[in-house]
Amino acid sequence: MPLFLSTQDAGFEADFAALLGMKREEAEDVDQAVATIIADVRARGDGAVLELTARFDRLALTADKLAFSKAEIAAEIAKVTPEDRAALELAAARIRAYHERQRPSDLLWTDETGATLGWRFTPIPAAGLYVPGGLATYPSSVLMNAIPAQVAGVKRLVIACPTPGGVVNPLVLLAAELAGVVTVYRMGGAQAIAALAYGTETVQAVDKITGPGNAYVAAAKRRVFGRVGIDMIAGPSEILVIADRDNDPDWIALDLLSQAEHDESAQSILITDDAAFGRAVAAAVERRLETLERRAIAGASWAAHGAVIVVRDLDEAAVLSNRIAPEHLELCVAEPEKLAEKTTEAGAIFLGSWTPEAIGDYVGGPNHVLPTARSARFSSGLSVLDFMKRTTLARMTPEALAAIGPAAERLAISESLQAHGLSVRARLDRLNG
């Protein structure tokens, strides 16, 4: 059974703090294993990647087979049904249209001293996109990672997607084609992250790695950060639903289960101002678990990490939501836009009872690669900006340097950086000479 809390209970604050501090990652310490894998890939390149792929993915490859050939991609894509292709094409079009609007503008201006200032945005040269391939493969993740990168103008895009036992999801390869990615490596885990970061004889190193993965992938991304950029360290999926009594309990139950079915460490929380409705939703969850295909996973997630929290009113719900800072936040209330103004800490917000989070996973348009584990307090979901760099621009005229240069010289002296100050003074002296 999930945890039931009420803000009117005497011990609520302690229980809520425990919920916030709940560790949902696997207890196993994977960091040392990942460090060993990364060192092995750096030392032996292709040999290490191929050996580890055989060990972990039960797939024997040679270096020339590490990436799918054009013929293999075409053959797999041919297996996609027209209905699935149409759905994926719709998703790709909507995701592209949304992210096109995120493209930033360069700016240049002249200030009152005559100095020219500004910035420009340029794409990163190369990106590696990780697509999970363990319990399930996600063609939607291909679109969500590759399309923003393509919109940003990244010239070289590659995908790493494990294919355990050689099993391939044709939709993943179709998604890659729709997103303009030509190179898809059948490798995964920490070894894939290491290969993308450091390069091998076959895999050319990239400049940034994005995309979610298991604990080994997350640990590897953490370790290679600095050598390459990363998007974030993604943890287990999570959803918070704020719902009033004027909702169908079964709808809300399905929304909670939509994240619980990801993995046993996922978390689903309901906040409601009606205790009876909360109990009705919990009962609906139990009914749905009887027939859900992934009921073993979803049931374990709901029992270990699920929660129903009863609040006095929606203002109190907003306060708790901001403390949780969820990855996904559904506002199933009469005036969702009004409540959204108060819920400032969330990766993505879904407004109203007709906007299930699953729409955001596939065809809504906004990105589904989102901050987890309360990191929405300080970070955002994946966007076009994650694949671009901002470079500042400045140009002084003699008049501008005369106006602001003495202050720079003064500050350099105060910091005991003599050459800094002299580099300005030499130019000022030429002006005054």
Secondary structure, 3 states (H helix, E strand, C coil): CCEEEECCCCCHHHHHHHHHCCCCCCCCCCHHHHHHHHHHHHHHCHHHHHHHHHHHHCCCCCHHHCECCHHHHHHHHCCCCHHHHHHHHHHHHHHHHHHHCCCCCCEEEECCCCCEEEEEEEECCEEEEECCECCCECHHHHHHHHHHHHHHCCCEEEEECCCHHHCCCHHHHHHHHHCCCCEEECCCHHHHHHHHHHCCCCCCCCCEEECCCCHHHHHHHHHHECCEEECCCCCCCEEEEEECCCCCHHHHHHHHHHHHCCCCCCEEEEEECCHHHHHHHHHHHHHHHCCCCCHHHHHHHHHHHCEEEECCCHHHHHHHHHHHCCCEEEEECCCHHHHHCCCCCCCEEEECCCCCHHHHHHCCCCCCCCCCCCHHHCCCCCCHHHHEEEEEEEECCHHHHHHHHHHHHHHHHHCCCHHHHHHHHHHHHHHHC
